Amino acid sequence: MRMRHKKHGTERIAACAELLFTPTEGQPVAPGSLFQTENPVALEIGCGKGDFAIGMAKKHPEENWIAMERVPDVACLALEKAMAAKDEQTDNLRFLIGNAQNLPLFFTPHSFSEIYLNFSDPWPKKGYAKRRLTHSNFLALYRALLIPGGILKLKTDNVDLFDFSLEEFEKNNLELLRVTRNLHAEDWAQDNVMTEYEQRFSELGQPIHSAWVRFPVEPADEKHESGKQI
């Protein structure tokens, strides 16, 4: 369902400028430079209304977080929600409005410890497979953004997208660390922070599928620091 256009959206986003990273295309920056601390930086692609990013930033002050959203009207809500909560938590969260395929234009290589994909658009039509955020083309992009040994964490309610993702992970020789078709039944999911979609689906009794994969360390990457272990 398309979100109704937000009245005065541009002005509302501008009012949250202290939490917004506005990149200069073609001038990538180290994401750590956006924060006061040198903690590892995690990236959420498609943050929606911001519940997950805000929750994770509060729960894990030892990490810095960047939440990316493609739709400005949706990002507006996330930014306003984060502004309302900013006095309750560490200054370790920034937002970015943009398209995932442009991430290499915004950030320097091998800069993120983790990437999160939460309830991404499944693009169900066969001809749209390359638009899925777990397609091999995007996995190559993530590999360039992640530190060696970096981790990608996926959550979805869509069975077809999950099956497609597992196939793509195997095709690209990614190490499967955790996989489940019923996340909320897993003991290791006790630390899970739910998105707004996840909350809704769970209330309807729909199972949540999740997979964590590690990108292999190539010989050319050995000069970089190894990633945070789970």
C-alpha positions as CSV (number, residue, x, y, z in Angstrom):
1,M,0.0,0.0,0.0
2,R,1.4,3.4,-1.0
3,M,1.9,5.8,1.9
4,R,0.0,9.1,1.6
5,H,2.3,12.1,0.9
6,K,3.4,13.8,4.0
7,K,2.4,17.4,4.3
8,H,5.4,19.7,4.7
9,G,7.6,16.6,4.4
10,T,10.7,18.4,3.2
11,E,10.5,20.9,6.1
12,R,9.9,18.0,8.6
13,I,13.0,16.2,7.3
14,A,15.1,19.3,7.5
15,A,14.0,19.7,11.1
16,C,15.7,16.4,11.8
17,A,18.9,17.3,10.0
18,E,21.1,16.5,13.0
19,L,20.3,12.8,12.5
20,L,20.4,12.8,8.7
21,F,23.4,12.0,6.6
22,T,23.1,13.7,3.2
23,P,25.9,12.3,1.0
24,T,27.6,14.0,-1.8
25,E,27.4,11.4,-4.7
26,G,30.8,10.3,-5.8
27,Q,32.5,11.4,-2.6
28,P,32.2,8.4,-0.4
29,V,32.9,8.8,3.3
30,A,33.9,6.4,6.1
31,P,30.6,5.8,8.0
32,G,32.5,5.9,11.3
33,S,33.3,9.5,10.6
34,L,29.6,10.4,11.2
35,F,29.9,9.5,14.9
36,Q,31.8,10.6,18.0
37,T,33.0,7.1,18.8
38,E,35.0,4.6,16.8
39,N,32.6,1.7,17.4
40,P,31.7,-0.8,14.7
41,V,29.1,0.5,12.3
42,A,26.0,-1.5,11.2
43,L,23.8,-0.7,8.3
44,E,20.1,-1.4,7.9
45,I,18.8,-1.2,4.3
46,G,15.1,-0.3,4.1
47,C,14.5,0.9,7.7
48,G,10.8,1.7,7.2
49,K,9.4,3.8,10.1
50,G,12.5,3.2,12.1
51,D,11.4,0.9,14.9
52,F,14.3,-1.7,14.4
53,A,17.1,0.9,14.0
54,I,16.0,2.9,17.0
55,G,15.6,-0.2,19.1
56,M,18.9,-1.7,18.1
57,A,20.8,1.6,18.6
58,K,19.3,1.9,22.1
59,K,20.0,-1.8,22.9
60,H,23.5,-1.8,21.5
61,P,25.2,1.5,22.4
62,E,28.6,-0.2,21.7
63,E,27.7,-0.1,18.0
64,N,27.0,2.8,15.6
65,W,24.0,2.5,13.3
66,I,23.0,3.8,9.9
67,A,19.4,3.3,8.8
68,M,18.7,3.7,5.1
69,E,15.3,4.3,3.5
70,R,14.4,4.9,-0.1
71,V,11.1,6.7,0.3
72,P,11.4,10.2,1.8
73,D,7.9,10.2,3.3
74,V,8.7,7.0,5.2
75,A,12.1,8.3,6.2
76,C,10.4,11.4,7.6
77,L,8.4,9.3,10.1
78,A,11.5,7.3,11.1
79,L,13.5,10.5,11.6
80,E,10.8,12.1,13.7
81,K,10.5,9.0,15.8
82,A,14.3,9.0,16.4
83,M,14.3,12.7,17.3
84,A,11.6,12.1,19.9
85,A,13.7,9.3,21.4
86,K,17.2,10.8,21.1
87,D,17.4,12.0,24.7
88,E,16.9,8.5,25.9
89,Q,19.9,6.9,24.2
90,T,23.4,7.3,23.0
91,D,24.1,9.4,19.9
92,N,24.8,6.4,17.8
93,L,22.2,6.5,15.0
94,R,22.1,8.3,11.7
95,F,19.6,8.1,8.8
96,L,20.2,8.2,5.0
97,I,17.6,8.7,2.3
98,G,18.6,6.9,-0.9
99,N,18.7,3.8,-3.0
100,A,20.7,0.7,-2.0
101,Q,22.4,0.4,-5.4
102,N,24.1,3.8,-4.8
103,L,25.7,2.8,-1.5
104,P,29.2,2.4,-3.0
105,L,28.9,6.1,-4.0
106,F,28.2,7.1,-0.5
107,F,30.5,5.0,1.7
108,T,34.1,3.8,1.5
109,P,34.8,0.0,1.0
110,H,35.0,-2.4,3.9
111,S,33.5,-0.1,6.4
112,F,30.5,-1.9,7.9
113,S,30.5,-4.8,10.4
114,E,27.0,-5.9,9.7
115,I,24.2,-5.3,7.1
116,Y,20.5,-5.9,8.0
117,L,17.7,-6.6,5.5
118,N,14.4,-6.5,7.2
119,F,11.2,-7.3,5.3
120,S,12.6,-6.1,2.0
121,D,10.3,-5.8,-1.1
122,P,10.1,-9.4,-2.4
123,W,9.6,-8.3,-6.1
124,P,7.6,-11.5,-6.8
125,K,7.5,-11.2,-10.6
126,K,10.1,-13.4,-12.2
127,G,11.5,-10.6,-14.4
128,Y,12.2,-8.5,-11.3
129,A,14.6,-10.9,-9.6
130,K,17.6,-8.5,-10.0
131,R,15.7,-5.9,-7.9
132,R,15.6,-8.3,-4.9
133,L,18.1,-7.1,-2.3
134,T,19.5,-10.6,-1.9
135,H,20.2,-11.0,-5.6
136,S,23.9,-11.9,-6.5
137,N,24.5,-8.3,-7.8
138,F,23.5,-6.9,-4.4
139,L,25.5,-9.5,-2.5
140,A,28.6,-8.4,-4.4
141,L,27.8,-4.8,-3.4
142,Y,27.5,-5.8,0.3
143,R,30.8,-7.8,0.1
144,A,32.5,-4.6,-1.0
145,L,30.9,-2.6,1.9
146,L,31.5,-5.1,4.7
147,I,34.7,-5.6,6.6
148,P,36.3,-9.0,5.8
149,G,34.2,-11.6,7.6
150,G,31.3,-9.2,7.8
151,I,27.7,-10.6,8.4
152,L,24.5,-10.1,6.5
153,K,21.3,-10.7,8.5
154,L,18.0,-11.2,6.8
155,K,14.4,-11.3,8.1
156,T,11.3,-11.8,6.0
157,D,7.8,-13.1,6.1
158,N,7.9,-14.0,2.4
159,V,8.7,-17.7,1.7
160,D,9.6,-17.2,-1.9
161,L,12.0,-14.4,-1.2
162,F,13.6,-16.5,1.6
163,D,14.0,-19.6,-0.6
164,F,15.5,-17.3,-3.4
165,S,17.9,-15.8,-0.9
166,L,19.1,-19.1,0.4
167,E,19.8,-20.1,-3.2
168,E,21.7,-16.9,-3.9
169,F,23.7,-17.3,-0.6
170,E,24.8,-20.8,-1.7
171,K,25.6,-19.7,-5.2
172,N,27.9,-17.0,-3.8
173,N,29.6,-19.4,-1.3
174,L,28.4,-17.5,1.8
175,E,28.8,-19.2,5.1
176,L,25.3,-19.9,6.6
177,L,25.6,-19.1,10.3
178,R,21.9,-19.3,11.3
179,V,18.8,-20.2,9.5
180,T,15.2,-20.6,10.7
181,R,11.7,-20.5,9.3
182,N,10.2,-19.6,12.7
183,L,12.5,-17.0,14.2
184,H,10.4,-16.3,17.3
185,A,10.6,-19.9,18.3
186,E,14.4,-19.9,18.5
187,D,16.2,-19.5,21.8
188,W,18.9,-17.5,20.1
189,A,16.3,-14.9,19.0
190,Q,15.7,-13.6,22.5
191,D,17.7,-10.5,21.6
192,N,15.6,-9.9,18.5
193,V,14.2,-6.4,18.0
194,M,11.1,-6.4,15.9
195,T,10.2,-4.0,13.1
196,E,6.8,-2.6,12.7
197,Y,6.0,-5.2,9.9
198,E,7.3,-8.0,12.1
199,Q,5.0,-7.0,15.0
200,R,2.0,-7.0,12.7
201,F,2.8,-10.3,11.0
202,S,3.5,-12.0,14.4
203,E,0.2,-10.8,15.7
204,L,-1.4,-12.5,12.7
205,G,0.4,-15.7,13.5
206,Q,2.7,-15.6,10.4
207,P,6.1,-17.2,10.9
208,I,9.2,-15.0,10.4
209,H,12.1,-16.5,8.4
210,S,15.6,-15.4,9.1
211,A,19.2,-16.2,7.9
212,W,22.6,-14.9,9.0
213,V,25.4,-15.3,6.5
214,R,29.1,-14.5,6.6
215,F,31.0,-13.3,3.6
216,P,34.2,-15.2,3.0
217,V,37.5,-13.5,3.6
218,E,39.5,-13.4,0.3
219,P,43.3,-13.2,0.2
220,A,43.0,-9.5,-0.9
221,D,41.1,-8.7,2.2
222,E,43.5,-10.0,4.7
223,K,45.0,-6.5,5.3
224,H,41.7,-5.3,6.7
225,E,40.5,-6.0,10.2
226,S,38.4,-9.0,10.9
227,G,34.8,-8.5,11.7
228,K,32.8,-8.7,14.9
229,Q,32.0,-12.3,15.8
230,I,28.5,-13.4,16.7
